[in-house]
Amino acid sequence: MQLPPLYPGRLIKRYKRFLADVRLDSGETLTAHCPNPGAMTGLQDPDSRVWLSRSDNPKRKLSHTFELIETSGGLVGINTGHPNAIVAEAITGGVIPELAGYASLRREVKYGEKSRIDILLEDPKRGKCWVEIKNVHLKRDDGPHPGAAEFPDSVTARGARHLDEMANQVRAGDRAVMVYLVQRMDCDRFCVAGDIDQTYRDALSRAMAAGVEALCVDTEITTETIVVRQNLPLDLGVRSRRSSPG
């Protein structure tokens, strides 16, 4: 996925979840929109190197958007609005073989109770594949899973509900795949942060026991693009009913 032109600066502080004060390299200090409702643990230290995009939309209250932050492990994408586009581009480009071979791809399709699936893949022979995508940026070297990418970074009742709804699609005869997209490059595997949200971990266990599949991919991030790079091993402590995709 191609990023818009970015403006470098230093983070002053992130607050009220969706606001970030930044001092640009140009000397200007401004408040940017932070498109991330999570805790952003380890990704909001003052004076961190950050990059913002800019919108010319006159209807926006804040013209700039917080996109990237630099950590000791490299660049991290914090914009939770990007993962669906990144994964859709990777699927159509054949970069995620587990999701290849479907005739069509649709985004934001209604299903379940007042929910929308991120991607619906359909094929006359293979049927339907419901794909839910979660943005992952948490890594805690001093936590229970050192070196691992973890999800979630805060309690997510909505995420647990989506897993139950995906399990219902499998019971109806379709395929369902949970994709964890890691917007950072310094993780060696994926784990569920059960110490943060045990309810979500339990929901994933139920869903996988019902046949929902899970996979994790990380990304190659520059100040110009974010693209899927490779699969990361899953260290979940649960096992899917399905041993192979398709």
C-alpha positions in Angstrom: 0.0 0.0 0.0 1.3 3.4 -1.0 1.4 6.0 1.7 0.7 9.6 1.1 3.6 12.1 1.5 4.7 12.1 5.1 5.9 14.9 7.4 8.5 14.0 10.0 8.6 15.3 13.5 8.8 14.5 17.2 6.0 13.3 19.4 5.2 15.6 22.3 2.3 13.6 23.7 -0.6 11.4 22.8 -3.8 11.9 24.8 -7.5 11.3 24.8 -6.8 8.3 22.6 -7.3 10.1 19.3 -5.1 13.2 19.7 -1.3 13.6 19.4 0.7 16.8 19.8 3.7 16.8 17.4 6.6 19.2 16.7 7.4 18.9 13.0 10.9 19.2 11.7 9.8 22.4 10.1 9.4 23.9 13.6 5.6 23.9 13.5 3.8 22.4 16.5 0.4 21.0 15.8 -2.3 18.5 17.1 -2.8 15.5 14.8 -5.5 12.9 14.6 -4.4 9.6 16.1 -6.3 6.8 14.3 -5.9 4.2 17.0 -8.3 3.5 19.8 -5.9 1.0 21.6 -3.5 1.5 24.5 -0.5 1.9 22.1 1.8 0.5 24.8 5.4 1.4 24.1 4.4 3.6 21.1 3.7 7.0 22.7 7.0 7.9 24.4 7.6 11.7 24.3 10.3 12.8 21.7 9.8 9.6 19.6 10.4 10.1 15.9 7.1 10.2 14.1 5.6 10.8 10.7 2.3 12.4 9.8 0.2 12.6 6.7 -1.7 15.7 5.7 -5.3 16.1 4.3 -6.5 19.2 2.4 -10.2 18.3 3.2 -11.6 21.6 4.6 -14.2 19.6 6.6 -11.6 17.9 8.8 -11.0 19.5 12.2 -7.4 18.2 12.2 -5.4 18.4 9.0 -2.7 15.9 10.0 -2.9 12.2 10.8 -0.4 10.2 12.9 0.9 7.4 10.7 4.3 6.0 11.8 6.5 5.9 14.9 10.1 4.8 15.2 11.1 2.4 17.9 14.3 0.5 18.7 13.1 -2.2 16.4 12.3 0.0 13.4 9.2 1.7 12.1 5.7 0.8 13.4 2.4 1.6 11.7 -0.2 2.9 14.1 -3.0 3.7 11.7 -5.7 1.1 12.2 -7.5 2.3 9.1 -4.8 0.8 6.8 -4.8 -3.0 7.5 -7.9 -3.9 5.4 -6.4 -2.2 2.4 -3.0 -3.8 3.0 -4.4 -7.3 3.3 -6.8 -6.8 0.3 -3.8 -5.7 -1.9 -1.8 -8.7 -0.7 -4.6 -11.1 -1.5 -5.2 -9.8 -5.0 -1.4 -9.8 -5.6 -1.1 -13.5 -4.5 1.1 -12.6 -1.5 -1.0 -14.6 0.9 -1.3 -18.1 -0.6 -3.7 -19.3 2.1 -6.3 -16.8 0.7 -5.5 -17.2 -3.0 -7.7 -18.7 -5.7 -11.0 -17.0 -5.1 -12.9 -15.4 -8.0 -13.9 -12.2 -6.2 -13.2 -10.0 -3.2 -15.6 -7.7 -1.5 -15.0 -5.4 1.5 -17.2 -4.4 4.4 -20.0 -7.0 3.8 -22.8 -7.2 6.3 -23.1 -10.4 8.3 -24.1 -11.7 11.8 -25.8 -9.3 14.1 -25.1 -5.7 13.0 -21.6 -6.6 11.9 -19.5 -6.2 8.8 -16.8 -8.6 7.7 -13.6 -6.9 6.5 -13.3 -9.1 3.4 -15.5 -11.7 1.8 -13.9 -13.9 -0.8 -16.2 -15.9 -3.1 -15.8 -18.5 -5.7 -18.3 -20.7 -7.6 -16.4 -23.9 -6.7 -14.8 -23.0 -3.3 -17.8 -21.1 -1.9 -17.4 -18.2 0.6 -14.5 -17.3 2.8 -15.1 -14.7 5.6 -11.9 -12.8 6.5 -11.6 -10.7 9.6 -8.5 -8.5 10.0 -7.0 -7.2 13.2 -4.2 -4.6 13.4 -1.3 -5.7 15.6 1.3 -3.3 16.9 1.9 -4.5 20.5 5.3 -6.0 21.5 6.3 -6.3 25.1 9.9 -7.4 25.6 9.3 -7.4 29.4 5.9 -9.1 29.1 4.8 -12.8 29.1 5.8 -13.3 25.5 9.1 -11.6 24.8 9.8 -11.0 21.1 6.2 -11.8 20.1 3.6 -9.6 18.4 0.5 -9.6 20.6 -3.2 -8.8 20.3 -5.2 -7.2 21.7 -3.5 -4.3 23.5 -6.7 -3.4 25.3 -10.0 -5.1 26.1 -12.1 -5.7 22.9 -15.6 -6.9 23.4 -16.2 -6.2 19.7 -13.3 -8.5 18.7 -14.7 -11.4 20.8 -18.1 -10.9 19.2 -16.7 -11.1 15.7 -15.0 -14.4 16.5 -18.3 -15.9 17.6 -20.0 -14.7 14.5 -17.2 -16.1 12.3 -17.7 -19.5 14.0 -21.4 -19.3 13.1 -20.4 -18.9 9.4 -18.2 -22.0 9.6 -21.1 -23.9 11.1 -23.2 -22.8 8.2 -20.7 -24.4 5.8 -18.4 -21.5 4.9 -14.8 -20.9 5.5 -13.6 -18.2 8.0 -10.1 -16.9 8.5 -8.8 -14.5 11.2 -5.9 -12.5 9.9 -3.6 -10.7 12.3 -1.6 -8.0 10.4 1.5 -6.9 12.3 2.5 -3.3 11.4 6.0 -3.7 12.7 9.1 -5.7 11.6 10.8 -6.8 14.8 8.6 -9.8 16.0 9.4 -13.5 15.7 5.9 -14.9 16.3 2.3 -14.1 17.3 0.7 -14.6 20.7 -2.7 -13.6 22.2 -2.4 -11.2 25.1 -4.6 -13.2 27.5 -3.3 -11.2 30.5 -4.9 -8.1 28.8 -8.1 -9.7 27.6 -8.8 -13.3 28.7 -12.3 -13.1 27.2 -10.8 -12.5 23.7 -8.4 -15.4 24.2 -11.3 -17.6 25.2 -13.4 -16.5 22.2 -10.5 -17.3 19.8 -10.2 -20.7 21.4 -13.9 -21.4 20.8 -13.8 -20.1 17.3 -10.8 -22.2 16.3 -12.3 -25.3 17.9 -15.4 -24.6 15.6 -13.1 -24.5 12.6 -12.2 -20.8 12.2 -8.6 -20.5 10.9 -6.0 -18.0 12.0 -2.9 -16.7 10.4 -0.5 -13.9 11.1 1.5 -11.8 8.6 4.0 -9.0 9.3 4.8 -6.1 7.1 7.7 -4.3 5.4 7.4 -0.6 6.4 9.1 2.4 4.9 8.0 6.0 4.9 6.6 5.4 1.4 4.9 2.0 1.6 3.5 -0.7 3.9 3.3 -4.2 2.3 2.8 -7.7 3.6 6.2 -9.4 4.1 6.0 -12.9 5.6 4.0 -15.2 7.8 4.8 -15.3 11.5 4.4 -18.5 13.5 1.3 -18.7 15.7 1.9 -19.5 19.4 -1.7 -19.6 20.6 -2.1 -22.6 22.8 -5.2 -23.6 20.8 -5.5 -25.6 17.6 -7.9 -25.2 14.7 -10.2 -28.0 13.6 -8.9 -27.5 10.1 -5.4 -28.5 9.4 -5.1 -26.9 6.0 -6.6 -24.0 4.1 -9.3 -24.4 1.5 
